[in-house]
Amino acid sequence: MRIGICEDEQLFLEFEVKIVQDFFTAHNEVVEIHTFSDGTELLESYGGKDCYDLILLDLQMTHSDGMEIAGAIRQLDRTVPIIFVTGVEHRALEGYHVEALDYVVKSDIDNRLPTSLLRFLDKRRESSIALETTNGETIILPYERILSLESEKRGVKITALTETYYSAQPISKVAALLPQQHFMEIYKSVFVQLRAIKRIGSDYVEMADGSTLPLSRRKKKRVMSGVLELVKGRI
């Protein structure tokens, strides 16, 4: 799990990192924490095609405004949970504009942040799939990070936003665990997340990562209808 923490006060940043690390260690979760002293640095890491499972963001920094940074992040990553960690309370309602998960005041961070992290972890586990990979690891993969699934050598190839995984489980078993309103079979044993479709061609779909997958002519109309329903839901 990749976590980005943006905080311009070094001592407080170290304290924040310790709380986050201790929390996830206690919950048997392996995390990779990336720290930033300014919001611009965080945005630049997205420019390098990094993405995060969670972002903790200071609201008032010397060289950048956390709310503006959050707005820019939403242009790059619509789904990443954002927790504001700040010394001021009066801007809490602004978090709704960027769909922030929570708002933690620094004076109460040691009590409130673990509660926010638990809320994040519960939501993540409710909207994730557990997969045993071919190398024996068990991964928890959020639905929103999955682009496509394809049958491969009696198992399944799962293409996610940043990595590709392989599991010996049959694709029918894995696909049955996915929410049907967001995932659809577009070709024999090829399933995609509808939100990740960038373009629908005559006999293919182009995904958000630029890859193309075959599209059955028989399934094309249903796929287009599914994508349109999702678009309507965003308006």
Legacy VTK file of the C-alpha trace (Angstrom):
# vtk DataFile Version 3.0
C-alpha trace
ASCII
DATASET POLYDATA
POINTS 235 float
0.000 0.000 0.000
1.459 3.367 -1.057
0.793 6.372 1.179
1.751 9.966 0.457
2.176 12.394 3.379
2.591 16.111 2.646
3.595 18.316 5.607
6.014 21.263 5.706
6.913 21.055 9.408
9.653 18.420 9.650
9.168 17.438 13.305
5.421 17.115 12.877
5.952 15.145 9.654
8.094 12.619 11.521
5.432 12.328 14.239
2.730 11.822 11.614
4.748 9.140 9.822
5.204 7.255 13.101
1.458 7.268 13.820
0.690 5.984 10.315
3.402 3.324 10.403
2.415 2.087 13.868
-1.258 1.919 12.891
-0.747 -0.196 9.781
1.816 -2.431 11.467
-0.748 -3.145 14.197
-3.275 -4.062 11.496
-0.843 -6.352 9.645
-0.665 -4.093 6.599
2.575 -3.440 4.718
2.865 0.210 3.688
5.304 2.261 1.639
5.294 5.842 2.883
6.420 8.738 0.672
6.888 12.138 2.333
6.756 15.612 0.811
7.447 19.023 2.328
5.401 20.892 -0.261
2.305 20.217 -2.342
4.151 20.877 -5.603
6.492 17.977 -4.857
3.502 15.714 -4.319
1.982 16.755 -7.656
5.306 16.202 -9.414
5.394 12.638 -8.110
2.084 12.082 -9.904
3.781 13.446 -13.019
6.144 10.528 -12.654
3.116 8.229 -12.905
3.202 7.354 -9.224
-0.147 6.846 -7.571
-1.216 6.412 -3.979
-3.738 4.410 -2.003
-4.062 7.230 0.537
-2.866 10.832 0.847
-2.475 12.805 4.091
-2.310 16.480 3.218
-1.526 19.567 5.303
-4.003 22.318 4.539
-1.806 25.354 5.214
1.778 25.152 3.984
4.345 27.904 3.493
4.507 27.642 -0.294
1.201 26.023 -1.236
-2.443 25.768 -0.229
-3.534 22.228 0.578
-7.045 22.707 -0.791
-5.672 23.866 -4.146
-3.285 20.913 -4.195
-6.183 18.552 -3.432
-8.112 20.032 -6.353
-5.158 19.412 -8.649
-4.838 15.860 -7.342
-8.497 15.245 -8.190
-7.683 16.125 -11.797
-5.056 13.379 -11.802
-6.674 10.804 -9.530
-10.427 10.896 -9.004
-10.598 8.146 -6.395
-7.605 8.374 -4.041
-8.782 9.014 -0.432
-7.502 12.302 1.011
-7.263 13.062 4.718
-6.558 16.688 5.615
-4.259 17.094 8.623
-4.121 20.718 9.706
-3.951 23.225 12.528
-7.128 25.068 11.501
-10.747 23.948 11.718
-12.715 26.677 9.969
-11.995 25.314 6.458
-13.256 21.821 7.145
-16.343 22.195 4.952
-14.150 22.963 1.944
-13.093 19.322 2.004
-16.438 18.322 0.537
-15.490 20.000 -2.728
-12.629 17.548 -3.226
-14.437 14.591 -1.628
-12.008 14.367 1.283
-12.327 11.274 3.446
-11.710 13.132 6.707
-10.326 16.203 8.437
-7.913 15.811 11.365
-6.876 18.712 13.595
-3.194 18.603 14.544
-3.844 19.271 18.229
-5.726 15.962 18.437
-3.850 13.969 15.806
-2.681 11.148 18.094
-6.323 10.351 18.950
-8.141 11.285 15.759
-5.776 10.094 13.012
-5.930 6.382 13.978
-9.741 6.637 13.854
-9.562 8.144 10.365
-7.089 5.492 9.242
-9.379 2.758 10.551
-12.256 4.247 8.585
-10.059 4.244 5.479
-8.954 0.658 6.053
-12.519 -0.591 6.583
-13.698 1.088 3.368
-10.727 -0.288 1.471
-11.339 -3.851 2.617
-15.057 -3.619 1.812
-14.302 -2.517 -1.751
-11.364 -4.817 -2.484
-10.699 -8.313 -3.709
-8.250 -10.738 -2.090
-6.142 -12.665 -4.601
-3.511 -15.336 -4.181
-0.828 -14.731 -6.778
1.176 -17.412 -8.570
4.225 -16.607 -6.406
2.281 -17.441 -3.236
1.500 -13.925 -2.038
-1.973 -12.777 -1.043
-2.761 -9.247 -2.190
-5.694 -6.973 -1.350
-6.539 -5.136 -4.559
-9.156 -2.339 -4.518
-11.741 -2.638 -7.292
-11.024 0.919 -8.442
-7.397 0.017 -9.197
-8.288 -2.893 -11.499
-8.356 -2.127 -15.221
-8.945 -5.569 -16.709
-8.865 -9.326 -16.186
-7.984 -11.899 -18.820
-7.823 -15.674 -18.804
-4.252 -16.910 -19.084
-2.921 -20.473 -18.762
-5.917 -21.716 -16.731
-5.463 -18.774 -14.398
-6.055 -15.052 -14.641
-3.996 -12.001 -15.527
-5.072 -8.904 -13.588
-3.954 -5.569 -14.991
-4.028 -2.847 -12.326
-3.076 0.825 -12.495
0.577 0.312 -11.619
1.229 -3.431 -11.787
0.147 -6.677 -13.405
-0.670 -9.701 -11.251
-1.122 -13.371 -12.080
-3.277 -15.808 -10.144
-3.901 -19.533 -10.566
-7.562 -19.009 -9.682
-9.923 -19.474 -12.663
-11.185 -16.228 -14.146
-14.811 -17.258 -13.592
-14.194 -17.407 -9.826
-12.385 -14.067 -9.714
-14.901 -12.284 -11.958
-17.773 -13.476 -9.761
-16.319 -11.453 -6.867
-16.397 -8.161 -8.789
-19.338 -5.710 -8.656
-21.341 -6.331 -11.838
-22.379 -2.680 -12.192
-18.744 -1.689 -12.730
-17.170 -4.701 -14.462
-18.310 -6.377 -17.666
-17.184 -9.186 -19.948
-16.353 -7.596 -23.324
-14.945 -10.698 -25.015
-14.643 -14.336 -24.094
-12.903 -14.438 -20.680
-11.935 -10.750 -20.908
-13.430 -8.467 -18.242
-12.868 -4.721 -17.880
-13.748 -1.977 -15.452
-16.189 0.231 -17.345
-14.828 3.425 -15.734
-11.387 2.602 -17.169
-12.577 2.511 -20.800
-11.146 5.478 -22.688
-12.489 4.725 -26.182
-14.780 2.153 -27.788
-13.817 1.123 -31.328
-15.521 -1.152 -33.838
-14.016 -4.324 -32.361
-11.837 -3.118 -29.490
-11.749 -0.904 -26.408
-8.905 1.375 -25.422
-8.228 1.428 -21.708
-7.039 4.269 -19.465
-3.439 2.997 -19.620
-3.449 3.085 -23.439
-3.752 -0.671 -23.930
-6.363 -2.167 -26.258
-8.525 -5.243 -25.696
-10.793 -7.136 -28.099
-14.499 -6.289 -28.062
-17.138 -8.773 -29.164
-19.582 -7.223 -31.648
-22.335 -9.054 -29.824
-21.395 -7.396 -26.518
-20.641 -3.910 -27.890
-24.124 -2.456 -27.400
-24.273 -3.643 -23.786
-20.811 -2.258 -23.060
-21.737 1.145 -24.506
-24.929 1.207 -22.445
-22.964 0.387 -19.289
-20.469 3.186 -19.924
-23.259 5.686 -20.620
-24.997 4.781 -17.353
-21.795 5.482 -15.440
-21.370 8.821 -17.209
-24.937 9.788 -16.341
-24.237 8.928 -12.714
-21.356 11.424 -12.627
-23.421 14.326 -13.978
LINES 1 236
235 0 1 2 3 4 5 6 7 8 9 10 11 12 13 14 15 16 17 18 19 20 21 22 23 24 25 26 27 28 29 30 31 32 33 34 35 36 37 38 39 40 41 42 43 44 45 46 47 48 49 50 51 52 53 54 55 56 57 58 59 60 61 62 63 64 65 66 67 68 69 70 71 72 73 74 75 76 77 78 79 80 81 82 83 84 85 86 87 88 89 90 91 92 93 94 95 96 97 98 99 100 101 102 103 104 105 106 107 108 109 110 111 112 113 114 115 116 117 118 119 120 121 122 123 124 125 126 127 128 129 130 131 132 133 134 135 136 137 138 139 140 141 142 143 144 145 146 147 148 149 150 151 152 153 154 155 156 157 158 159 160 161 162 163 164 165 166 167 168 169 170 171 172 173 174 175 176 177 178 179 180 181 182 183 184 185 186 187 188 189 190 191 192 193 194 195 196 197 198 199 200 201 202 203 204 205 206 207 208 209 210 211 212 213 214 215 216 217 218 219 220 221 222 223 224 225 226 227 228 229 230 231 232 233 234
